[in-house]
Amino acid sequence: MSDRPTRIVLVDDQTLVRSGMKALLEAEPDLHVTGEASDGAEGVELALTRRPDVVLMDVAMPVLDGIEAIRRIKAAGSEAHILIVTDDDDEQVVLRALRAGANGFFLKDAAPARLVEAVRIVATGDTLLAPPVARRLVDALLSHTHPVLKRRFEPLTERERDIVRHLARGLSNADMADHLALSEGTVKTHLTRLLTKLGVRSRVQVVVLAYESGFVRPGHTDATAITGGR
């Protein structure tokens, strides 16, 4: 693992919000803010030129909103992990962000120390959603399931299906390795393959698809598990 600090880009149209987040994050020796943007278009440019590890992205912004900015960043092939930081917790906004490629969803009214924790979690590739948001999102997905989507899981091996179910429980790679008696490296290999087979970019998109298709349902998994695991 590299000893360099985690590089972060902040994208928010409110100067005071960016300043507060920057001060909070840069107080940590393992975190470094490498750029700031006041709208989604600037955010896309910085994400592609500064090559950050993590992008903190607001949703409602001028010029280009955060969700479209995420789509453009991901379409350009960026490997940055994107954490939505907003005060809008509507489940449809959350769902659109996750489908666009966001790795997590963080509410601005949360305790400041939680933001530092959230950045570190997302930087590892894990996903993060506040539990109340996760519960509402799962309920929304279950109320509009599309069984035809379940066909996308047919090419998966039984081991890959097990990993999808564990992802939906919110387990981290290390937890899945323990449960399945595999190495973390093997879990990562299975994850990479199932992402390709399902045609999605991130583990959180796997979980959204799994609930939306009815492949997993509460009772078989923890209904708040879309929070992702650490």
C-alpha positions as CSV (number, residue, x, y, z in Angstrom):
1,M,0.0,0.0,0.0
2,S,1.3,3.5,-0.9
3,D,2.3,5.8,2.0
4,R,1.2,8.9,0.1
5,P,-1.9,10.8,1.4
6,T,-5.2,10.1,-0.2
7,R,-5.8,12.8,-2.9
8,I,-9.2,14.5,-2.7
9,V,-11.1,16.9,-5.0
10,L,-13.9,19.0,-3.5
11,V,-16.8,19.9,-5.7
12,D,-19.4,22.2,-4.2
13,D,-20.8,25.6,-5.2
14,Q,-20.8,26.9,-1.6
15,T,-17.4,28.4,-0.7
16,L,-17.9,28.1,3.0
17,V,-18.8,24.4,2.7
18,R,-15.6,23.7,0.7
19,S,-13.5,25.6,3.1
20,G,-14.9,23.7,6.1
21,M,-14.4,20.4,4.4
22,K,-10.9,21.3,3.4
23,A,-9.9,22.4,6.9
24,L,-11.4,19.2,8.3
25,L,-9.7,16.8,5.9
26,E,-6.3,18.5,5.8
27,A,-6.1,18.2,9.5
28,E,-5.6,14.5,8.9
29,P,-2.0,13.5,7.8
30,D,-3.3,10.8,5.5
31,L,-5.6,13.1,3.5
32,H,-4.8,15.9,1.1
33,V,-7.1,18.2,-0.9
34,T,-5.6,18.6,-4.3
35,G,-8.3,20.7,-5.9
36,E,-11.6,22.6,-5.5
37,A,-14.4,23.3,-8.0
38,S,-17.5,25.4,-7.7
39,D,-19.6,23.6,-10.3
40,G,-19.9,20.2,-11.9
41,A,-18.1,21.1,-15.1
42,E,-15.0,22.3,-13.2
43,G,-15.3,19.2,-11.1
44,V,-15.1,16.9,-14.1
45,E,-12.1,18.8,-15.4
46,L,-10.3,18.5,-12.0
47,A,-11.2,14.9,-11.6
48,L,-9.6,14.1,-14.9
49,T,-6.5,16.3,-14.6
50,R,-5.6,16.0,-10.9
51,R,-6.4,12.2,-10.9
52,P,-7.7,12.2,-7.3
53,D,-8.4,9.1,-5.3
54,V,-11.7,10.5,-4.0
55,V,-14.1,13.2,-5.2
56,L,-16.5,14.8,-2.8
57,M,-19.4,15.9,-5.0
58,D,-22.5,18.0,-4.3
59,V,-25.7,17.3,-6.3
60,A,-27.4,20.7,-7.0
61,M,-24.8,23.0,-8.6
62,P,-24.7,25.5,-11.5
63,V,-23.5,24.8,-15.0
64,L,-23.5,21.0,-14.5
65,D,-25.2,19.1,-11.6
66,G,-23.3,16.5,-9.6
67,I,-25.0,13.4,-11.1
68,E,-24.2,14.4,-14.7
69,A,-20.7,15.2,-13.5
70,I,-20.3,11.7,-12.1
71,R,-21.5,10.2,-15.4
72,R,-18.9,12.2,-17.3
73,I,-16.1,11.3,-14.9
74,K,-16.9,7.6,-15.1
75,A,-17.4,7.7,-18.9
76,A,-13.9,9.2,-19.2
77,G,-12.5,6.2,-17.5
78,S,-11.5,7.8,-14.2
79,E,-10.8,5.4,-11.3
80,A,-11.7,8.1,-8.7
81,H,-14.1,7.0,-6.0
82,I,-16.9,9.5,-5.7
83,L,-18.7,10.3,-2.5
84,I,-21.9,12.4,-2.8
85,V,-22.0,15.0,0.0
86,T,-25.4,16.8,0.0
87,D,-28.3,17.8,2.1
88,D,-30.8,16.1,-0.3
89,D,-31.6,12.6,1.0
90,D,-34.4,11.8,-1.4
91,E,-34.2,8.2,-2.4
92,Q,-34.6,9.0,-6.1
93,V,-31.6,11.3,-6.0
94,V,-29.6,8.6,-4.2
95,L,-30.6,6.0,-6.8
96,R,-29.7,8.3,-9.7
97,A,-26.3,9.0,-8.1
98,L,-25.6,5.4,-7.5
99,R,-26.6,4.4,-11.1
100,A,-24.3,7.2,-12.4
101,G,-21.4,5.6,-10.5
102,A,-21.2,7.2,-7.1
103,N,-19.5,5.1,-4.4
104,G,-21.4,6.5,-1.5
105,F,-23.8,9.1,-0.2
106,F,-23.1,11.3,2.8
107,L,-25.4,13.9,4.4
108,K,-24.0,17.3,5.2
109,D,-25.7,17.4,8.6
110,A,-23.7,14.5,9.9
111,A,-21.0,14.9,12.5
112,P,-17.8,16.3,10.9
113,A,-15.7,13.3,12.2
114,R,-17.9,11.0,10.2
115,L,-16.9,12.7,7.0
116,V,-13.2,11.8,7.6
117,E,-14.3,8.2,8.2
118,A,-16.5,8.2,5.1
119,V,-13.6,9.4,2.9
120,R,-11.3,6.7,4.2
121,I,-14.0,4.0,3.6
122,V,-14.7,5.2,0.1
123,A,-11.0,5.5,-0.8
124,T,-10.6,1.7,-0.2
125,G,-13.3,1.0,-2.8
126,D,-16.0,0.1,-0.2
127,T,-19.4,1.8,-0.4
128,L,-21.1,4.0,2.1
129,L,-24.7,5.1,2.6
130,A,-26.2,6.5,5.8
131,P,-28.4,3.7,7.3
132,P,-31.7,5.8,7.2
133,V,-31.0,6.6,3.5
134,A,-30.2,3.0,2.8
135,R,-33.4,1.7,4.3
136,R,-35.5,4.1,2.3
137,L,-33.6,3.2,-0.9
138,V,-34.0,-0.5,-0.4
139,D,-37.8,0.1,0.2
140,A,-38.0,2.1,-3.0
141,L,-36.2,-0.5,-5.0
142,L,-38.4,-3.3,-3.7
143,S,-41.5,-1.4,-4.5
144,H,-40.6,-1.3,-8.2
145,T,-38.7,-4.5,-8.9
146,H,-38.0,-5.6,-12.5
147,P,-37.8,-9.4,-12.5
148,V,-36.5,-9.4,-16.1
149,L,-33.3,-7.8,-14.8
150,K,-32.6,-11.1,-12.9
151,R,-31.5,-12.6,-16.2
152,R,-28.3,-10.5,-15.9
153,F,-27.3,-12.7,-13.0
154,E,-27.5,-15.9,-15.0
155,P,-23.9,-15.9,-16.4
156,L,-22.5,-15.7,-12.8
157,T,-21.0,-18.7,-11.2
158,E,-22.3,-19.9,-7.9
159,R,-19.4,-18.4,-6.1
160,E,-20.0,-15.0,-7.8
161,R,-23.6,-15.2,-6.7
162,D,-22.5,-15.9,-3.2
163,I,-20.4,-12.7,-3.3
164,V,-23.4,-10.7,-4.6
165,R,-25.4,-11.9,-1.6
166,H,-22.6,-11.0,0.8
167,L,-22.3,-7.6,-0.9
168,A,-26.0,-7.0,-0.2
169,R,-25.3,-7.8,3.4
170,G,-22.8,-5.0,3.5
171,L,-19.7,-7.2,3.9
172,S,-16.2,-5.8,3.1
173,N,-13.7,-7.8,1.1
174,A,-12.1,-9.0,4.2
175,D,-15.4,-10.1,5.7
176,M,-16.3,-12.0,2.5
177,A,-13.0,-13.7,2.5
178,D,-13.6,-14.9,6.1
179,H,-17.1,-16.1,5.3
180,L,-16.2,-17.9,2.1
181,A,-12.8,-19.2,3.3
182,L,-11.0,-17.4,0.4
183,S,-8.2,-15.0,0.2
184,E,-9.0,-11.3,-0.2
185,G,-7.2,-11.4,-3.6
186,T,-9.5,-14.2,-4.7
187,V,-12.6,-12.2,-3.6
188,K,-11.3,-9.2,-5.6
189,T,-10.9,-11.4,-8.6
190,H,-14.4,-12.6,-8.4
191,L,-15.7,-9.1,-7.9
192,T,-13.9,-7.9,-11.0
193,R,-15.4,-10.7,-13.0
194,L,-18.9,-10.2,-11.8
195,L,-18.8,-6.5,-12.4
196,T,-17.9,-7.2,-16.0
197,K,-20.6,-9.8,-16.4
198,L,-23.3,-7.6,-14.9
199,G,-22.1,-4.6,-16.9
200,V,-21.8,-2.3,-13.9
201,R,-18.9,-0.2,-12.6
202,S,-19.0,-0.5,-8.8
203,R,-20.0,-2.8,-6.0
204,V,-22.8,-0.5,-4.9
205,Q,-24.3,-0.8,-8.4
206,V,-24.2,-4.5,-8.0
207,V,-26.3,-4.2,-4.8
208,V,-28.8,-1.8,-6.4
209,L,-29.2,-4.2,-9.3
210,A,-29.6,-7.2,-7.0
211,Y,-32.4,-5.5,-5.1
212,E,-34.0,-4.0,-8.2
213,S,-34.2,-7.3,-9.9
214,G,-35.4,-9.3,-6.9
215,F,-32.2,-11.4,-6.9
216,V,-31.9,-10.5,-3.2
217,R,-34.6,-9.5,-0.8
218,P,-34.8,-8.6,2.9
219,G,-35.1,-11.7,4.9
220,H,-32.2,-13.2,2.9
221,T,-30.0,-10.2,3.6
222,D,-29.9,-7.3,6.0
223,A,-32.2,-4.6,4.6
224,T,-29.8,-1.9,5.5
225,A,-26.8,-3.6,4.1
226,I,-26.4,-1.4,1.1
227,T,-24.4,0.8,3.4
228,G,-21.4,-1.2,2.4
229,G,-19.1,-2.8,4.9
230,R,-16.0,-2.1,6.9
